[in-house]
Amino acid sequence: MKEKKFDGYGMFEQHPDYQKAIKRCANIYQRRYDLRSEFARDYTRIIFSQAYRRLKHKTQVFFAVEDDHVCTRSEHVNLVESISYTIAHQLGLNTELTKAIAVGHDLGHAPFGHGGETILTQIAQSHQLDRFWHEKNSLHFVDHIELLEDNQHNQYNLNLTYAVRDGIISHCGEMNQKYIQKRKEYIDLNAYQYAGEYNPFTYEGCVVKMADKIAYLARDIEDALRLHVLKQLQIDELRDQLNQMGTYQFYAINNGSVVNYFIHDVVENSSVEKGIGLSQEAFDKMKVIMKFNYQNIYLIKRVQIHEKYVSLILNSLFDFLYDYKQYDDFIQKLKHDLNQYPKLIGHYLTWLEKYAYIKQYPRKEQYKNQIVYDFENDFQAFEKSIIDYLAGMSDAFIIQVFNELISF
């Protein structure tokens, strides 16, 4: 068998950092006859989670359109999984690790895509909380929010391995990096201060970070064309511009041709010495496509108008729930209003039941997960719980609860 470029450097059992990579925050229960590796187990824990299911109703770029063929966050995650698998397999890296990172990397995305992220940041900072960024929130969700049931119906945190958690928070695909070289340091992942502060701890994490960029480049163009945000003439002009840059010639700008080009280039140009990367020609082409997308898709007037709509929804829901903080027994007050707002208040009460410590309302015995909101000792527990509750919602559900708020 032909030796692959990264043979001996993938995160397999013989790797010197393997024990660090598979380390979990706590011991994890073991089922009899479990055939999975540590990373394969993480993969299934993620795809069994509720946050993963909700991705099918979360915006990628274009919000809540009545069109089954427009990309959702779920499809994007599957594209990243496919691209990262192909690259990792060709380089001799651990595909089980790339798959687990890929399916988990966007679990913390807010409803309404990056517009929702911007508004939640504004809300958080207005209450003296840290800004909201989805990479950090994805780690927060896999560490503290998502629960799985054991054989006795007890609810536990996902408790993923270090390498998967690291790949999730380190995945920021918005940065222009020709090469992504893995870091050597084994750091506390809660020390991250901003997106892209550190490179991933594994080459597999670097692959997912690169695949995240490749996955949305042409897919967003296809959707924009389908929704008449772009005209074919604009895309043909982009193609002609790209074909003047170097030797490779595109016959069409679509998801298949663009993904194939960049996968092949990454496989050809990555190395242990430099990291996971691109040729200069491919790097330049990528920057041109990204600039085109920002100018013609992400920053257009319709997107700005949509952001005002998102702001109305998120601020209205936050303010409505936050108003209950004034009551000494806010749980009782929420229950009193439950009949008027059964979805919004009902699901919020369930959220607190799972994650909050409130002295006069002990948690059910089945919840073995960590306390996230300590209402007795953290004066901002209320604000944090509402932001997390809203961030976890799908677009479809948040519109339902907003409509409940304004309907009679």
N, C-alpha and C positions, 0 to 999 in steps of 0.2 A: 504493500500500500504506500502511495506517495505521501511523504511527510508534509504536514500542513504548517503554515507559518508560525502558528502559536502553539504547536505541540509542546507540552511541558509547561505552558504558562496559563492554561485554562484552570478554572477553579474546580479541580477534581481532587480526589482524596490524597494524591501524592503531592499536591501543592503545599509549600511550607506554611501558608496562611489559611489552610483549609479549616482548621479547628476554630480560628477566629471568624471565618466567613459563615460557619454553620451555627455559631453561638446564638442562643435565644435569651431573651430577658428573664425567662423563668423555665423551669422544667415543663415539658409538655407530655400530656397523657399519650400512651401508646396503645393502639388497637392490635389485637392478635392478628397475625398473618399480614401485616402491612408490608407491601412490596415496594413502596416508594422510597426514593432517596430524600434527603432533607429538602432539597430545592423543589423536587416534584411534589412533595407534601405541601410546601408553601403555595405552589401553583394551584392546587386543588382547594386549599383553604381560601384563597383569594376568589376563585371563580364560584365558590359556594356562598360567598358573602352577599349581603343585601346591597351594599354599595356598588358592587360589580353589576348586579341586575339593573340598578337604576341608570346605568350609563346609556342604556338604549333610549332613554327619554331625556338625555341631557344634550345641550347644544355643543356642536363642534365649532362651527363658524356661523351658520345660518340658523336662526332661532325658529323652532316650533313650526316649520313649514308643513303644509299638508301634502307631503311628497315622500313616499317611502324610499325613494332612491337618493335622497340627499343625506350626506354623511352625518351620523351622530357620533357622540363621544365613544360609544361602544364600537362602532365600525373603525374609528381611528385607532383604538387600542388594539383591535384585531390586526389592523394593517401593521402597526408597530411590532406586534408579536411575530407576524410572518416575515417581515423584513429583517428583524434582528435574528430570528432563527436561521435564515438563509446565510447571513453574513457569519454568524458564529459557527455554523456547521462547516462552512468553507474554510474558516481560519483555524479550526481545531479547538474551539472554545466550548464551554459547557452550555449546551442549548437549553437544558432544563432550567438553568439559572436565568438566561436571557428571557425565556418564556414567562417565568414567574415575575421578574421585574416589569416586563412589558404589560402584562395584564393588570398589574397593580399601580402603574405609574401615575394614572390620572384619577384614582378613586376619590381624591379630595377636591376635584374641580367643583366650583360653584355652579348652580343653575345659571343658564344664559351665557355660558362660556366666559371669555375674558372680560366682558362687560360686567357680569355678575361679580367677578373677582375685584374689579375696580370699585364697585359700590360697597362691597363688604369691607374693603380696606378703609373707605371713607367712614363707614359706620364704626368700625373698630377703633380707628384713631380718634374719632370724636368722643369716644369713651375711654381714652387713654390706654387702649390695648395695642398690642403689636399689629402691624399691618398684616392683611390676609394675603398669603401667596400659596398657590395650589400645591406646589411641591412639598412645602412644610405641612400643609393641611392633609396631603395624601399620607404622609408619615403619621400624622396625628390620628387619622382615621384607622389605619391598619394597626397602630399601637394601642389605641384607647377606645375607639368607637365600635368597630366591627366585632361582632360576637358570633361564635359557633357553639352548637350544642353537642355535649358529649353523650355517652351511652346511657347516662342517668338523667338526661334532660337538663343538666346544668349548663349555664351559659358562661363561656370563657372568652378572653381576648384572643385574637388571631395568633399572637406570639410568634412572629415570623423570624427567620434567620437574619443575622446582621447584614449579609451580602445583599439580600433582597431589599431590606429596609434602606440600606445605603443607596442602592440603585434607584429606588423610588425618589428619595429626596434629592439625589444628585442628577436627575434626568433633564434639567432645564434645556429645552431645545431652541431657545430664542437667541442663543449666543452664536456669534460667528467665530467658530474654531475650525481651523484647517485640520489640525490633529488634536485628538483628545488622549492624553497620556494619563494612565491611572495614577492615583496618589499612593504613596507607601504607608502613610500614617493611618493607624487604627484609631479613629476619633470618636468622641461622644457625638452622636448624630443630632442630639438636641442642642448642640453648640452652634449649629447653622444659624447665621444672621440674615442671609439673603439668598435668593435663587442663584445658583451657579457659583457660589463662594468656593466650593471645593469640587475637584474632579472625582469621579467614582473610585471606589476602593478596588474594583475588579475591571479587567478588560471587558468582561461581559456587560458591566454597567456602562462602560464607554460605548459599546455597540448599541445598546438601547438608546442612549443619548443621541447618537448619530442617526439611528433609525427613526427617532421621533421627528427630526427635521425632514428626512426624506419622505416620510409618510404623508405629510400634509401639503407639500409643495404643489403637486399637480392635482391632488384630490380636491383641493379648495378651488382650483381653476375650473375643474369639471363642473362643480356645483354652481359656481358663479355663472358659467355659460348656460347651464340648465335653467337657472332662475332669471336669466336675462339681465344679470348684473354686468356681465361681459358680453362682447360680440366676438364672433369668430375672427373677424379682421384684427382685433387687438391681440388675440392669441397667435395668429399667424405672424404678426409683426414681432411679437416676443420670440417666436421660433426663428425668424430671420436674424434677429439680433444675436441669439445664442449661437447660431450657425456661423457667424462671423468671428466667433471666439474659439480659435484652435481648430483641431482636426475633426472632432466628432460632429456628425450632422444628424439633427433630429428631422424626421419626416413628419412627425406630428407631436404636439404637446398634449399628452394625456397621461393618465396615471400609470398605465403599463409601461410606456416608453421611458418616462422619467424615472420611475422606480428601478427599472432594469438597468438604466445607465448608471445611476448612483450606486446601486449595490455592486455592480461589476467594478466600478472605480474604487470603492472602499476596499474590496477584497484584494485588488491589485496593488493598492498603495499603502495599506496598513502594514505596520511592522512592530516588532517588540520594542525596537529602539525609539521609534517616533510615536507609536500609539495607533489608535484607530483614526484613519484620516483619508484625505482626498488628494488627488493631483491638483496642481495649481489651476489647470483648466476647469476641472469640475468644481473646485471651490469658487472660482469666479462666476461660473454659470449659476451655482446655487445662490450666490449673493444677488445676481440679476433677477432671478425668479422671485426671491423673497422681496426685493424692492418692488417689483411689479405687483405682487400680491398686496403689499401694504398700501401702495398708491391707488390700486384699482378695486380692492376688495375690503381690506380691514379698516381703512380710514375714510371710507366714503360717507356722504351725508346721511344715507339711510341707516348706517350703523350708529352714527351719533344720535339720531332720533330714537333709535331702539334703546340706546343707553339711558335716555330719559325715562322711557317706559319701565326699564329694569329698575331704575332708581326709585320710581314711584312704588313699585311692588315691594321691593326689599325694605325700603324705609318705612312704608306703611305697616308691614307685618312686624318688623322689629319694634316700632313704636307702640303698636297695639299690645304686644306681649310685655314689653318693658314697663308699661304703665302699671302692671300688677306688682311691681317691686315695692310700691308704696304701702302695700297691705302687710300687716304683721303675719297673718296666716294666708299667704298668697295662694297656697294650694287649695284651700277651702274656697277662696274667691274664684279661682279658675274652675273648680268643680261646679260652683254655683252658676257660672256662665256657659257651662259645657253644652247645654241644649241649644243655645243660640249659635254656637260655633263648634259643632261636633268634630269636624276634621282638624281644624287648626289647633284647638285646645286639647282635643282627645289625644292626638299624636304627640303633642308637646308634653302632656302629662306622662305618657308612656316613655318618652325620652328621659324625663327626670327620674322616673321609676328605675330605669336601667343604670343611669350614670351619676345620680346625685346623692349626696348625703344631706338629708334634712332631718333633724333630730326627732321631730314628732311624727315622722313618716318613715319608719324602718323599711329597708329594701326587702324584697322577697328572697327567700333562701336560695332560689335557683340561680341568682346572679352572683357569680364568682369573679366577675371582672373588676378591674380597678375603679375606684371612685374618680370621677373626672371633675365634678363640681361640688366643692365642699361649702355648702351654704352657711355653715356655722363659723368658718374661719377665713373664707375668701370673700371679701366684700364685692368682688366683681364676678362672682360665680353666676349671677343672673345673666349678665351681659354675655359672658362666654357661652353659656348654655343656649341662648337664643341664636347667636351667630353660628354655632355648630349645627343647630337644628335647621336653620335656613340653608346653610352650605350643603347639607346632605340631601336636600330635596331635589327631585327631578324637575325639569321645566314644567311638565304636565301637572305634577302635584302642586307646585307652588302657585300656578295659575288657578287651580281649583280652590285652594285655601284663600287666595286673594279675592276670588269671586264670592266666596262665602262671606268674606268680610264686608263687601259692598252691596250684597244682595239682600232683599227683604222678602 
